Every structure is written in structure tokens, then in C-alpha cells.
């Protein structure tokens, strides 16, 4: 049986979006339009790499750049311009990472702070220090933290250093950092949060292995649910949508392969691969569409993927021939409700690694 083309599957995906959102008129996407994300557009400069880690409903992205000689700058970007995100305590420099953005345009990430790292919240003008766990000899003054995600109500999740050393997952809200528990081990890290306040991430077990977890809003801080694995010793959850569908990746039996998964609250489902030995999901939207990165057949290259609920689609197969001659989409990091994807890619002529925006193109 011949499988439908990527374009045909995406056309069906576009129709699903039209029905799910109740929009009027026929809307069908057959391909993606690729746009390089500012601020750094010079393709011939190989010393700078740019990234786009997340995208919100209106298309604003948490983005930035890294330099080979060290240092990084983070931005909040739209299609044409960017706003610099200042580092904590240093308004003339920028933070080192921008991890997530909510629909209000607030960005979270991690910034250097004194001789530590701290999670921050950028409100469009200023960066707020999210602080650390109030413990140890000086109530957290010497402890680090990292921030990974923010939901629309303004709750932030990440991980904080403890006085004993290991990092623990946290939920931050209104100036208060609440420590979450573990799955029996010494450490945990929160990666994603939905608007209900449900949190996902990974935690060590008593035997030292690491499993994905789900924390449901309203439960006790130590009440983390072990989501298990796909037969291996490791799994991690990176995103959760409003229906509590969880996306991440897990090793299989023997730990020889890593595959992307979706957990529906009952069981962990392995997603198809692109033929290689590694695939991992980074985000899931309100419609249950999943994006991430995977090795292709022979582990020859990294390609960004979209899983539409039935098929694993190589995002490079959704681009025009002209664009594919110039770009390889290597990683898809975020997807919004409209199907816009924050991605990264390599320019085939110059070898530059750049942040990309993929926008569904109607036929």
C-alpha cells in the first residue's frame, strides 16, 4: 500500500485544524514556508549560531545566539525584529539562554548571576531574578537555579540547586519557589507546564536510573507520577498540553535506541522514527501535534520532525525544492496552535546554523 505524501498528510492536518478551531472556510496546508529568524542574518559568519527554542500563539519566539569563542545573547523575536533580553544585574549584557515564551510574550531562561546561574523572567522590559531555594547557611544566596518553561497564568518551572548539592524540580509563582519531590532518587528537573499547572520532567529513582514524571496540579509536592519507559532505563518528558498529553523520549530495551513518545495518561506510546537510532520530542500543541528532532536512516543527519497523530513527517519533505536546496531543518523545538514551528537548520552552502520559523502555507 502506498502511503500518502507528506503534502497530502499536511493538507489533512490543515483541515483538522480548521475543524478543531471552528474557523470558517477551507484551510489546508500543503507545505511550510521557511524564514530565517533575526537577529543575526549573515550566513557567511560561521563563528555565530542562532537558535529558536519556543514560539507562542502570535508567533513571538524565544531566540538567541551563541558565539564559538564563548558567550551568548538572548532575544524575544518576531518575523522581522528582536528585543534584547538583559542579563540579571547587568543591563548592558544579555542572558545566555531563552527557553520558553507564553502568550503574553513573557520569556524565561537562565542567566549568569554573580558567580552562579539563576532562572529569570523577562516581561518585555526587565529581567526578574527568580531566586533559589531558601536553604543553606545563607538561605540560598549561593545557590543556582534554571528556568525551562512558563504557562499563560505566569507559573514557571525549572530546577534549583539544593544545599546538599543535587538539583530539584520547582514551580515558581508570584515570587515563591516551591520544591517538588523525586521518584525516589536524589534529583529531579521540571521541563514543561500547561495552563492547568500540570508539570512534567525527569527524576532519578532509588536505583539511579532516570524516568519521566507527571505532577498534577493540586497534588502534594512530593506526589510525582512515574511515567515509566519504553523498555529501557531512561526517559524524560519535555512538554504537556491542556489534555495532559505528555511528549518526550525514552530508551528501548537494552538502551540501544532512543525514541520519541506521547503518554496519554494511561500508557506511553512510541512514535515512529525517521529510520535512525535516536528521536526525541520537544513540544506538543493543543491539537496533539508533536515536534522534535531525529536521526535519519544510517544516523547520517539530524532532521526536524512533525508527528500529526498518525504519521511521522520529516519537515524537510514539506519544503519547496528551492528551499531544500539551501537548507536542512535539523531541529524543531516548539509548535503553536496554528502549526507554526520554531526550528533550527543548517545552510547547505555556507554551513551556518541558524534559527528558523516554519509557517504552514495554504495551497
Secondary structure, DSSP 8 states (H G I E B T S, - for coil): -----HHHHHHHHHHHHHHHHT-SS---EEEEEEEE-SS---TT-TTEEEEEEEE-TTS-EEEEEEETTS-EEEEEE-SS-EEE-EETTEEEEE-SEEEEE-TT--EEEEEEETTEEEEEEE-SS-EEE----S-TTTTTTT--EEEEEE-TT--EEEEEE-TTS-EEEEEEETTEEEE---BEEEEEEEEEE-TT--EEEEEEETTS-EEEEEE-TTS-TT--EE---BEEEEEEEEEE-TT--EEEEEEEGGG--EEEEEE-SS-EEE---SEEEEEEEEEE-TT--EEEEEEEGGG--EEEEEE-SS-EEEGGGGS-HHHHTTEEEEEEEEE-TT--EEEEEEETTT--EEEEEEEEEE-
